[in-house]
Amino acid sequence: MGLFGALFGNKSKKIGEFMDKGAVILDVRTPSEYKEGAIRQSKNIPVQELSNRIAEVQQWDKPVICCCASGVRSETAAKLLRKHGIEAINGGGWVRLQARK
C-alpha cells in the first residue's frame, strides 16, 4: 500500500461505499465559494445554515458525503448530520473528492 493508501485508504473505501448507495454530495462552503467551482450535481448548504435545514437533508433519504475547501467545515457538518440520525461522512476538500469521483 502506498503513502496515499496508508493515509486515505479507509476514507476512500468509505466514500466508495457511500457512492454505491447513491449518496448525495453536500458542499458546505459559502454560496460565493460554491459558485467559483463545485462538484457537478452536488448540493450547497453552507455549514452556518445546516442546523436550520436538517429536515431538508432528512427528506433526501440518502447517505450524505460532506465536502468543503479543506475538510474542516465538512467534518463539522458530518458530525451534525450524524447527531440527527443522518448517515454522513466527511469527504474532505471538494477538489480532492471530485478527482476521486
C-alpha positions in Angstrom: 0.0 0.0 0.0 1.4 3.4 -1.0 1.5 6.5 1.1 -1.8 7.8 -0.2 -3.5 4.4 0.6 -2.0 4.4 4.0 -3.2 7.9 4.8 -6.6 7.9 3.0 -7.3 4.2 2.2 -10.1 3.7 4.7 -11.7 7.1 3.9 -11.5 6.4 0.2 -13.2 3.0 0.7 -15.9 4.5 2.8 -16.6 7.2 0.2 -16.9 4.5 -2.4 -19.4 2.6 -0.3 -21.4 5.8 0.2 -21.3 6.5 -3.6 -22.5 2.9 -4.3 -25.5 3.6 -2.0 -26.5 6.7 -4.1 -25.1 9.3 -1.6 -25.7 13.0 -2.0 -22.7 15.2 -2.0 -23.3 18.2 0.2 -20.9 21.1 -0.3 -21.0 23.2 2.9 -19.0 26.2 1.6 -20.5 29.6 1.2 -22.6 30.3 -1.9 -19.8 32.5 -3.3 -17.2 29.7 -2.9 -19.6 27.2 -4.4 -20.1 29.4 -7.5 -16.4 29.6 -8.1 -16.3 25.8 -8.6 -18.1 22.7 -7.3 -18.8 19.1 -7.9 -21.4 18.7 -10.6 -24.8 17.7 -9.1 -23.7 18.5 -5.5 -26.0 20.4 -3.2 -24.9 23.6 -1.4 -26.0 24.3 2.1 -23.4 26.4 4.0 -22.4 24.9 7.3 -23.7 28.0 9.1 -27.2 27.3 7.8 -27.2 23.5 8.2 -28.7 23.2 11.7 -31.7 25.1 10.4 -32.1 22.9 7.3 -31.7 19.4 8.8 -35.3 18.5 7.8 -34.4 19.3 4.2 -31.4 16.9 4.3 -33.5 14.2 6.0 -36.0 14.4 3.2 -33.3 13.3 0.7 -33.4 9.9 2.5 -29.9 9.1 1.3 -26.4 9.0 2.8 -24.5 12.2 2.6 -20.9 12.9 1.8 -20.0 16.4 3.1 -17.2 18.5 1.4 -15.8 22.0 1.7 -12.5 23.6 0.8 -10.2 21.6 3.1 -12.3 19.2 5.2 -12.7 21.2 8.4 -16.2 22.6 7.8 -17.3 19.3 6.2 -16.3 17.4 9.4 -18.4 19.8 11.5 -21.3 19.2 9.0 -21.0 15.4 9.0 -21.0 15.3 12.8 -24.1 17.5 13.0 -25.9 15.3 10.4 -25.0 12.1 12.3 -26.2 13.7 15.5 -29.6 14.0 13.8 -29.6 10.4 12.6 -28.4 11.0 9.0 -25.7 8.7 7.6 -22.9 11.1 6.8 -19.2 11.2 6.3 -16.6 13.9 5.8 -15.4 13.7 2.2 -12.8 16.4 2.8 -11.9 19.1 0.2 -14.2 19.2 -2.8 -11.3 19.3 -5.3 -9.8 16.0 -3.9 -13.3 14.5 -3.7 -14.1 15.5 -7.3 -10.9 13.8 -8.5 -11.9 10.7 -6.7 -15.3 10.5 -8.4 
